[in-house]
Amino acid sequence: MLVFKKRFFILVTFVSIVIFSFLLIDFFQIKSKSNTVVVGSKNCTENQILAEIIANLIEKNTDIKVKRKLNLEGTLICFEALKSKDIDIYPEYSGSAIFAILKENISNTDDLLFKYLKKTFLEKFNIKWLNPFGFENKYVLCMQSKKAKKLDICNFSDLKNYTKTKKLNIAFDPEFSIRQEVVAIKNSYSLDLKHEIIDQSLLYFSVHSDVVDVTNGFSTDSKIEKYDLLILEDDKKALPSYIAAPLIRKEVLDKYPKIKTELKKLDGKITDEKIKKLIYLADEKKQKVYDVARTFLKAEKLI
């Protein structure tokens, strides 16, 4: 009987230790998860660099853990992920927010537009815009420089005669082709923008190789200079500004005020020239996006 009691006591003790161990593991997992933010990005080099800059800054300067969900599809996928709490923060652009998310068409100055976005997103989605990084990345239309010169095309208005006579082949990437920007350009310039669909990664090379004549692009992309392409002027200002800034749910910012403190260090720090250089390092020099972001932060003495 004594032996039985002793064995029973040992068994109960063992089971208790096992249960306690599992509870302890669960506790630390929950604690770890609750102290984690998820940084997302779109599927373009620039947005991934910005996301890595955000992630590294939080990771290195706070006790908050960071999980990355980079290379998501375009604007709407990222924004839905933010709303549904799949991600907590990602870099966005004012023009994309107006056209793609709010589906509005307003032509305010940069300051007024940003104030409007801050107010509207907070009221409508409980999502906050933090201060801009310091650069603008516009959607643009571009051509081979030599071909544009030969045809005397330097702005959107100059395209009208050629699109009417179908003498120019136009191609857009899948996201741009269904965005409000295309509608805005059509309406402002009375352009016939019948186009093919080409993967974003092949846009500039397709123009360079004479496969197409006109395509959409991004003003900060290093490939525009690489392939000697001309950015056509939006002479009637059909498109809004595309100021880049972090977008974050208010509840996340309230829970982790350190994030606002850290990201404030980026206010105006990333100029047009700096972001172009970072994209060049990633796209042309084939450096990892993570390394490009860390090198930038170290150079700016932010980590």
Secondary structure, DSSP 8 states (H G I E B T S, - for coil): -HHHHHHHHHHHHHHHHHHHHHHHHHHHHHHHHHTEEEEE--SSHHHHHHHHHHHHHHHHHSS-EEEEE-S--SHHHHHHHHHTTS-SEEEEEHHHIIIIIS-------HHHHHHHHHHHHHHHHSEEE----S-B--EEEEEEHHHHHHHT--BSGGGHHHHHTT-S-EEE-HHHHTSHHHHHHHHHHT-----EE--GGGHHHHHHTTS-SEEEEETT-HHHHHTTEEE-B-TT--S---BEEEEEEHHHHHH-HHHHHHHGGGTTTS-HHHHHHHHHHHHTS---HHHHHHHHHHHTT--
